[in-house]
């Protein structure tokens, strides 16, 4: 799915989105608070911008008629 979204230019940085998927997969099976906290830091520092960029792209290029 991410490759399709990337090829449709919905996602600006495929590698970041692949990291997001890996983090989600790891976090869903992590019971170590240190690893969980590291993932939270990554979300704040790296992934949040990717989601904001996706939202902007969707609003500007893909959603017809606004919200």
Helices and strands as residue ranges (DSSP letters): H 2-7, H 14-27, H 33-42, I 43-47, H 48-57, I 58-62
